[in-house]
Amino acid sequence: MSIESPCILICSIDLKTGYCFGCGRTRGEIAEWVSYSPEARREVMAELPARLETVERKPRRETRRQRMARERQDS
């Protein structure tokens, strides 16, 4: 039996909102997803479209080299 999931394999958390860029869930929701009842999962999934509207999209994951260069510029 498979568990319904909104995961689209873009697993990165927006630091501003706390939501995953791919699915809109929080870290806690992702971690506990398998223990949720089907009803609880549907309730969370109903909220995801509105959550994803608040996430600032980023084009791709930042590479380590890009992050280090950005951090040097910010200092």
C-alpha positions in Angstrom: 0.0 0.0 0.0 1.5 3.4 -1.0 1.1 6.6 1.0 -0.2 9.6 -0.8 2.4 12.3 -0.9 2.9 15.8 -2.5 6.6 15.3 -2.8 8.1 16.2 -6.2 11.7 15.5 -5.2 12.7 19.1 -5.0 13.6 18.9 -1.3 14.9 22.3 -0.1 13.4 24.5 2.6 12.7 28.2 2.1 14.4 29.8 5.1 11.9 32.7 5.0 8.7 30.7 5.2 9.9 27.3 6.5 8.2 25.5 3.6 9.7 23.1 1.1 10.2 24.7 -2.3 8.9 21.6 -4.0 5.8 20.5 -2.0 5.1 23.3 0.6 5.4 21.1 3.7 7.4 22.0 6.8 10.3 19.9 8.0 8.2 18.5 10.7 5.4 17.5 8.4 7.9 15.9 6.0 9.5 14.0 8.9 6.2 12.8 10.4 4.3 12.3 7.1 4.2 8.5 7.3 2.7 8.6 10.8 -0.2 10.9 9.7 -3.6 9.5 9.1 -5.0 9.7 5.6 -7.3 12.5 6.8 -4.5 14.5 8.3 -2.4 14.2 5.1 -5.4 15.4 3.1 -5.8 18.4 5.4 -2.2 19.4 5.0 -2.3 18.8 1.2 -5.3 21.2 1.0 -3.1 23.9 2.5 -0.2 23.4 0.2 -1.2 25.5 -2.9 -1.6 28.6 -0.7 1.7 27.9 1.1 3.5 27.6 -2.2 2.3 31.0 -3.3 4.3 32.5 -0.4 7.6 30.7 -1.2 10.0 32.7 -3.2 11.0 30.4 -6.1 14.7 29.9 -6.7 15.9 28.5 -10.1 18.0 25.6 -8.8 19.9 24.5 -5.8 22.8 26.7 -5.0 26.1 24.9 -5.4 28.7 25.0 -2.6 30.9 27.2 -4.8 28.1 29.6 -5.4 27.2 29.8 -1.7 30.8 30.4 -0.7 31.1 33.2 -3.3 27.8 34.8 -2.1 28.9 34.6 1.5 32.2 36.3 0.7 30.3 39.1 -1.0 27.9 39.5 1.9 30.7 39.8 4.5 
